[in-house]
Amino acid sequence: MSQSAFIEQHASVMRVRDALAAHGIVDRIVVLPDSARTAQIAADALGCKVAQIANSLVFRLMTSNQALLVLSSGAKRVDMKRLVSVTAEPVGKADATFVRDSTGFVIGGVAPVGHTQPLRRLVERSLFAFGEIWAAAGHPHTVFRLTPDELVRITGAEIVEVAET
């Protein structure tokens, strides 16, 4: 079995594929030849702008100890003060164990759908500057193409402005 076929059959990728199919999005997962653990690496591999990469950033809501997924442009940093104003509770960084336990994905492969537990999702408004964006598909070697409107539809995410200005 080739590496590409092995990755396509990875449980996390299959979970994302099933979640996407449930929303009518099929055959969009792309296996990259190398790991796309950063937005810049993904953009280079896809031939798109880094701003078109929807980074999946997992944070820990400190009062409720719940996971928060922020889908933000790869060209932007999240402003923590703005994020706290949206969440109405302190927000902290999530370590690799918290990310995996909360989403079922490893850092670098966290998809916007297919999580093993429910979590709150936010989409940063800056992603709407593009007709096409790319998101992780459950493995550091996989991504999928969609529109910002599709991202909101499949995640049920709230559209927010939390990027640094």
ABEGO torsion letter per residue (X at the ends): XBAAAAAAABAAAAAAAAAAAAAGBBGABBBBABBBABAAAAAAAAGBBAAABBBBBBBBBAAAGBBBBBBBBAABBBBAAAAAAAAGBBBBBBBAAAAAAAAGBBBGABBABGBABBBBBBBBAAAAABABBBBBAGBAABBBBBBAAAAAAAAGBBBBBABBX
